[in-house]
Amino acid sequence: VAGLGNYGLWGTRHSVGMAVLDRLARQLAVAEGWRRDRRCCADVVLATAHGLELVLLKPRRLMNINGLSIASAAEIYNLHPEDIYLVHDDLDKALGKVAIKLGGSARGHNGVLSCISALQSNEMTRLRVGIGRP
């Protein structure tokens, strides 16, 4: 599960994917376990939920190149694009509304486009979190 955003720009609308992962890590009682993984240039924590082993990942890059971290992590953890869930902001959804999208185009989202390009696939599941338009 990868939270897209601009690393270091906490609290901004476009880093909502990382905020969701922080919340998920707290709910799974692994929030103290975040560690920097230089191999994929990301903060990573491992968790278990409902019998599934999860890799939670926050790229330590800007949004437009988040895909490089996710592709590296996919190789390290032996994951296929269809195993990856992207959590990212969506301007076209009202603030706080969420939707799940299975594969498809990036719909103009540069972070998702970076992931599609780096993984050479659009098969990732996306949790789109509404941030609304200004």
C-alpha positions as CSV (number, residue, x, y, z in Angstrom):
1,V,0.0,0.0,0.0
2,A,1.7,3.2,-1.2
3,G,0.7,6.7,-0.1
4,L,1.5,9.1,-2.8
5,G,2.5,12.7,-2.0
6,N,5.3,15.2,-1.7
7,Y,7.6,13.9,1.0
8,G,8.3,16.6,3.6
9,L,5.3,18.7,2.7
10,W,3.1,17.3,5.4
11,G,-0.4,18.6,5.8
12,T,-0.8,19.7,2.2
13,R,-3.7,18.5,0.1
14,H,-1.5,16.6,-2.4
15,S,0.2,14.6,0.4
16,V,-3.1,13.1,1.7
17,G,-2.0,9.7,0.5
18,M,0.8,9.7,3.0
19,A,-1.5,11.0,5.8
20,V,-3.8,8.1,5.1
21,L,-0.9,5.7,5.5
22,D,0.1,7.3,8.7
23,R,-3.4,6.7,10.0
24,L,-3.5,3.1,8.8
25,A,-0.2,2.4,10.5
26,R,-1.6,3.8,13.8
27,Q,-4.7,1.6,13.4
28,L,-2.5,-1.4,12.7
29,A,-0.3,-0.6,15.7
30,V,2.9,-0.3,13.6
31,A,3.2,3.5,13.5
32,E,6.4,3.4,15.6
33,G,8.0,1.0,13.1
34,W,8.5,3.3,10.1
35,R,12.0,3.0,8.8
36,R,13.9,4.6,5.9
37,D,14.7,2.0,3.2
38,R,17.4,3.5,1.0
39,R,17.0,0.7,-1.6
40,C,13.7,2.2,-2.7
41,C,14.0,5.7,-1.3
42,A,10.9,5.4,0.9
43,D,9.7,5.1,4.5
44,V,8.5,1.5,5.0
45,V,6.7,-0.5,7.7
46,L,5.5,-4.0,7.6
47,A,2.0,-4.9,9.0
48,T,-0.5,-7.7,9.1
49,A,-4.3,-7.2,8.7
50,H,-6.9,-9.9,8.4
51,G,-4.2,-12.5,7.7
52,L,-2.6,-10.5,4.9
53,E,1.0,-9.3,5.1
54,L,1.3,-5.6,4.1
55,V,4.1,-3.4,3.1
56,L,3.1,0.2,3.8
57,L,5.3,2.7,1.8
58,K,5.7,6.4,1.7
59,P,8.0,7.5,-1.1
60,R,10.7,10.0,-0.1
61,R,10.4,11.8,-3.4
62,L,8.3,14.4,-5.0
63,M,4.9,13.4,-6.3
64,N,5.9,13.4,-10.0
65,I,8.5,10.7,-9.4
66,N,6.9,8.6,-6.7
67,G,6.7,5.7,-9.2
68,L,10.5,5.2,-9.0
69,S,10.2,4.3,-5.3
70,I,7.2,2.1,-5.8
71,A,8.8,0.2,-8.7
72,S,11.9,-0.4,-6.6
73,A,9.9,-1.6,-3.7
74,A,7.9,-3.9,-6.0
75,E,11.1,-5.5,-7.1
76,I,12.5,-5.8,-3.5
77,Y,9.3,-7.3,-2.1
78,N,8.5,-9.4,-5.2
79,L,5.2,-7.7,-5.9
80,H,3.3,-7.4,-9.2
81,P,1.4,-4.3,-10.2
82,E,-1.9,-6.0,-9.3
83,D,-0.6,-6.5,-5.8
84,I,-0.1,-2.7,-5.3
85,Y,-2.7,-0.3,-3.9
86,L,-2.0,3.4,-4.5
87,V,-3.6,6.0,-2.1
88,H,-3.7,9.4,-3.6
89,D,-5.5,12.7,-3.8
90,D,-8.3,13.4,-6.3
91,L,-9.2,17.0,-7.3
92,D,-12.4,15.8,-8.9
93,K,-13.8,14.4,-5.7
94,A,-15.4,16.5,-2.9
95,L,-13.3,16.9,0.2
96,G,-13.2,13.6,2.2
97,K,-15.1,11.5,-0.4
98,V,-13.3,8.3,-1.4
99,A,-13.5,5.9,-4.3
100,I,-11.7,2.8,-5.4
101,K,-10.5,2.5,-8.9
102,L,-9.3,-0.8,-10.4
103,G,-6.6,-0.1,-13.0
104,G,-7.1,2.3,-15.9
105,S,-5.6,5.6,-16.8
106,A,-3.9,8.1,-14.5
107,R,-6.7,10.6,-15.2
108,G,-4.2,13.5,-15.2
109,H,-2.6,12.6,-11.8
110,N,1.1,12.9,-12.2
111,G,1.9,10.7,-9.3
112,V,-0.2,7.9,-10.7
113,L,1.3,8.5,-14.1
114,S,4.8,8.1,-12.6
115,C,3.7,4.7,-11.1
116,I,2.2,3.5,-14.4
117,S,5.4,4.5,-16.2
118,A,7.8,3.0,-13.7
119,L,5.9,-0.3,-13.3
120,Q,5.0,-0.4,-17.0
121,S,1.5,-1.3,-16.0
122,N,-1.8,0.4,-15.0
123,E,-3.1,-2.6,-13.1
124,M,-2.7,-1.1,-9.6
125,T,-5.8,-0.6,-7.5
126,R,-6.2,3.1,-6.4
127,L,-7.9,4.6,-3.4
128,R,-8.8,8.1,-4.5
129,V,-9.2,10.5,-1.7
130,G,-11.2,13.7,-2.5
131,I,-9.5,17.0,-1.8
132,G,-11.9,19.1,-3.9
133,R,-10.9,22.0,-6.1
134,P,-9.7,25.3,-4.6
